[in-house]
Amino acid sequence: MLTSKPTNVMIPVAHFILPLALIVALLSTVSYANKYAPPGLYDVEYLTLDNDFRVVLKQRQHAHNVAIRLVVDVGHRHFPCEKRETAHFLEHLLFAGTSKHTETELDRLVEDHGGTWNAVTSQSNTEYQIDIFDENLTLAVDTLFEIITDSLLTPEKVEHTREIIHKELGGKTSALRRWLYKRGIGKSAAAKSQELLLPGTGVVCPELDTPEGITVADIEQAYQRYYTPNRMALIVVGNFDEARLRAQINNTFGQLKPALVNSGELRKPPYPSGAAEVTGTLAPLLGSSGSVSLVYRTDGSNSSDIYALWVLNVFLDRVLYEKIRILEGLSYSPEAYYIWDLDYGLFAATADSELDKLDLVKTMIDEELAKLRTQPPPTEDIEAAKQRILLARVQGYESNAQVVNYYVNNLHELKSLGRLTNHEQAIEKITPKDIHEVVNKYLRNDRQVTIWSTPTLTYTQFFSCLAAALVVLLSVVVYVYWRIRQRNTLTKVSSSLSRP
């Protein structure tokens, strides 16, 4: 009988270590995803129809409702400053009635079937929203299709909408008020700073927003240009029959004629050149305190830097609060904030204070930013900031409405990548070195815009001036009265002397 003799073979340890390391990494990723990522958030059906209409579907069967969003790639930025309310006009007009239903009938149609609806126009897009009982999803999609394709844009409806927009903007503004504002009079320091930080685009305009001057022809032209299937996306989240919904979308939005050209792309705002300081002009007019803000331009959400800036925001917000409010008691609400659009962002560190303490508060903010430019922040503080973000996110996508809004805000990822980025994993990877790098990339002294928001007059100054004015007025009245009495007396004396 032949037997084989055992052979001692030396297998390199690396052959075991590398696969083991890979398994550990995969397991840690799965564990991480289960702990922080909202369950199933990134698993969606993303479709593009033959006419370039985009569809995002997400099944969530835990509740008897469906959240629907129709996003159109047109917003304030797509129009020149004097016409920037055009997209807002369209948003309102598409709710104002069709050839089949009046505005009242449309409202009742949605509400009587367990739904609510609304719309909003932002800088970059217009969003039509319906949240409804899941059995009435078909009605909701048909209603959206009806208002998008069959709304009546009559001159009467346009004028009615103009009045509504005036009210939303705070009322009609006079020609004098608009003329003064365009020349900086009555313009706040924050408004002036935005013109410096986002120059040369429709993001910020030197004029006040107004619906005046927008005609029916302007609105019709905008509708023809922008309300095309290649500029639309329908997002549905909730409990639905996917095959039935797909068929309905194909038979409605899928039948829209494709656009001949892809027009109306936005231009990224250029970066400002040099540092600047701004103050308001008669805005605010009165007050007893002020604020100082250090603001910086950044890239937008299409940049991978967004995650480090996000963590920096949370970290710096706590640092400013603990130092300027808790330790020094100089400010009620010192904070850091970070806002962004697809192609630009603004990062700010700000604090309110008594007027005589504003310089000191600014110095303290400068000191904290200087530390971050010099060296990375403490690891434990960055880990705490990341933990706060992750815990907020895992609790922030419980409802279908919250989930659908997440997809609206990240449509650009689906369009450019065909998938959604796992934000939790991206945040988890941020290191103190990353924070140090984005601070030196964006929060530079030579790009800093300092906003001094201070009143033209304090209340003490105002009442002192008022008292002085009253004293002067009273003095004038007394003097005039005395002169009249003196003149009357002289007249009487003269009359008595002239008698025989």
Secondary structure by P-SEA (a helix, b strand, c coil): ccccccccccccaaaaaaaaaaaaaaaaaaaaaaccccccccbbbbbbccccbbbbbbbbccccbbbbbbbbccccccccccccaaaaaaaaaaacccccccaaaaaaaaaaacccccccccccbbbbbbbccccaaaaaaaaaaaaaccccccaaaaaaaaaaaaaaacccccaaaaaaaaacccccaaaaaaaaaccccccccccccccccccaaaaaaaaacccccccbbbbbbccccaaaaaaaaaaccccccccccccccccccccccccbbbbbccccccccccbbbbbbbbbcccccaaaaaaaaaaaaaaaaaaccccccccccccbbbbbbccccccccccccccccaaaaaaaaaaaaaaaaaaccccaaaaaaaaaaaaaaaaaccccaaaaaaaaaaccccccccccccaaaaaaaaccaaaaaaaaaaccccccbbbbbccccccaaaaaaaaaaaaaaaaaaaaaaaaaaaaaaaaaaaaaaaacc
